């Protein structure tokens, strides 16, 4: 099964030079793959001490990727509410590292947060590499 080389909404319309065996095909499949990863990470929290099962920055990036592919806007507040261990400090770290941006830093947690071009490119590359290796995003 041929696989898209990016995670854009038009991914999968052209065939890559070589078919890839393990990666999801098309935006819907990629969304499903990311959603399963998010569910698996939350499931893990039910079995292990929360200090072993949380990685708020990564969970935030997964949720932002899902939101981007679904065409939704997400605020820092929403990420913090939905992700165990997340707080505004993790949002600031993602912004400071250049993976995410917000329109109004002064608005803090009520401002929409999204990937920067660099952050989105890194997420796309990671998802592709993980899929090619036969692993999961989680």
Buried (B, 14 or more C-beta within 10 A) or exposed (E): EBBBBBBBEEBBEEEEEEEBEEBBBBBEBBBEBBBBBBEEBBEBBEEEEEEEBBBBBBBBBBBBBBBBBEEEEBBBBBBBEBBEBBEEEBBBBBBEEEBBBBEEEEEBBEBBBBBBEEBBBBBBEEBBEBBEEEEBBB
